[in-house]
């Protein structure tokens, strides 16, 4: 516990930012970039799946998984299950989002893994997978000893927040990278699309900040049976 304030206001703001992020990335990919496609002559439609899946599927759902364990007034076992399932969904969608980037590159004749964004992305998804697998085995099934779980909790929290922070930062790098490519191809630097992409990146960073603030604040008052312990 770091902040002597309730988590609920922070989680409320995080939810609002998550909705804004969803709306902004949909407006960008559907209205400005032409929509989504798994198979298309216009390969950019395949790429459009990447920012959508990584922001909504990986970061927003991953963030909701983090704050759900602090903000939901439910029994600890129920919150643990929700926490684990949401992280699993985020991981699967994140892997799918990375795959779409490779698919776009391969079908467009573009080299893979040449940028800092791509290097960090692979590393982050691997760390996320390790974090989820360790949490599943130690805290859910088959479950570690009481001592192992107790010793693992602070490291699990710190490692999880570190990976989430890296994901948010890498998303901002990704927005910058894509916007730079578009501007070099003729997109107006002060046009509506450029402003939209920049604001989407800002919202993503703010969302990450409020997720972390919610973790560092107080959970809703519960009885001893349902008391919160960080995971």
N, C-alpha and C positions, 0 to 999 in steps of 0.2 A: 504494500500500500504506500503510495507516495502522495496523492492529492486527497485532502480532506473534504471532498465534495462528491455528490452523487454521480454515478455513471450515466443516468438516464438522459440528462440534457445533452451530453456529448454523443450518446448513441442516436438521439433524435436528429441532431445536426448531421451525423454520419449518414443516416438514412436519406435525408433530404439531398445531400451531396451525391449519394449513390443514384438516386432517381435522376438528378441533373446530369450526371455522367452518362447514364443510360440514354437519356434523351439526346444529349449532345453527340454521342458517338453514332447514334442511329441517324440523326440529321446529316452528319458528315458522310457516313458511308452510303446511305440511301439516296439523299437528295443531291449532295455535291459529287459523290464518287460513283453513282449509278447502281448501287445495290450489291447483292450477294449472288455468287454462283459457285457450285462445286466443279462443274465442267463448263467452259466458255471459251469462245474465240478471243474475247477481250479478257486477258489474264488478270487485269487489275481487279476484276470482279471476284476472283479467287482470293486475291490479297485482302480485299475488304473484310473477309471473315477473320483475318488475323487480329486487327485492333479491336473488333467487337468481342471475340472470344477471350482475348487476353484481359481486356478491361472489365467486361461484365462477368465473364465466366471465371476468370482467375482472380483478379484483384477484388472486385466487389463481392462476389460470393465468398472468397477467402476472408475478406474483412468481416463479413456478416458472421462467418464461422467463429472468428475471434471474439467479436462483441457479444455473440449469443450466449457464451458461457458466463459473461459478466452481467448481462442485462435481463435475461429471462428469469422470472420468479418461479422457477420449476425445481423439482427434485434434482439433485446433483447427477444421478444416473441418467435422467432424461436429457439434461443439458449436455452431458458428455456424449450421448448418442447423436444429438443434433449437431454438436461441434464436430464430431468425427465424420458424419455423413456430408455436411456442407463442405468440409475440407476435401473429402473424396471427390465430390462433384467439381470443385474448383480445380483439383489436380487433373482430372480427366479432361475437362474443357481447356485447361492450360496446355496439356499435351497436344490436344487437337488443334489449338491455336498455333502452336509452334509448327505442327505438321503442315498447316495451310501455308505458312511462310515458305517452307521448303518446297511445297508443291508449286507455289507461284514462281519461285526462283527456278526450279528445274524446268518447268514448262515454258518459261520466258528466256531461258538461256542465260540466267544470271548466276554468278558464283554464290555459294553458300558460306556462311560463317566467316565473313571478311570484316565485320564491324564489331565495335565494342558492344553494341546493343545485342547482337546475336550471341556473342561469347557469354555475356552476363545472363542472357535468357536461358541458355542451356544449363549453366551452372545453377541458376536459381530453381529451375524446375527439378533438377536432380536433388538439390538440398530439400526442397519442399516434399518430394517423394520420400526421402529418408526420414524427415521429421514426421510425416504421417505414418509411415510403417512402424517407426519406433513407438509413437504414441499408441498405435493400435495394439502392438504386442505387449507393451508395459502397462497401459492404463485400461485396456479393454479386454482383449483376448490373446493369449491365455492369461495375461495379467502377471505382473511381477510381484515380488514380495512387498510387504508394507514398507520395508526399509528402502528397497530400490525405488518404489514409487515416490516416497518422500524425498529421496535424494535427487530424483529426476525432475520433480516439478519445477524448481527454479530454472534449471537448464532448459527444460522444455519450453517454458515461457519466453526466456531470453532468446533462445535459438529461433523460435517461431516468429517473434517480433522482428528479429534481425532479417530473416528471410522475407517477411512481408514488407519491411522497409526497403530492402533491396529491390523487390518486385515493383514497388511504387516508383522508386527512382529510375529503374530501367524503363518503365512505361513512359516516363517523361522524356527520357533519351530517345525512345522509339518515336514519340510524336515529333520531337525535334528533327530526327533523322528523316522521317517521311516528309515533313513540311519543307525541309531544306531541298530534298529531291524535287518536290513539286515546284518550289520557287525557282530552282535552276532550270526547270522546264517551261517557265513562263508564267507561273501563278503569281498574281499580284501580291506583293509583300504586305500591303495594308488592306487587302481585300477581305470580304466577309468570310471566305473559307479559311484563310490564314488566321484570322481572329478567332474563329470557331475552334480550330485545332489548338491554338494556344490556350484558350479558355478551358478546353477539355483537359489539357495537361494540368492546368492550375487546379481544377476541380479534383482531379485524381490525387494530386499532392495533398490538398486539404482533406480529402476523404481519409487518406492514410494517416494524417495527423490526428484527426478526431477518433479514428479507431484506436490509436495508441493512447490518446487521452482517456478514452473509456476504460481501457485496461488498467491504467494507473489511478483510477478513481474508485469510489466505493460502490459495491453492488447493492441491489435492493435488500432491505432488511428481511431476513428469513429466520425461521426457527433453527435450532441446532441440527435437526435431521437434514435440513436442506441447505445448510450453510455453504458458502462459497469457498472453494480452495482453488487457487490458480492452476490452470493446465494449459 
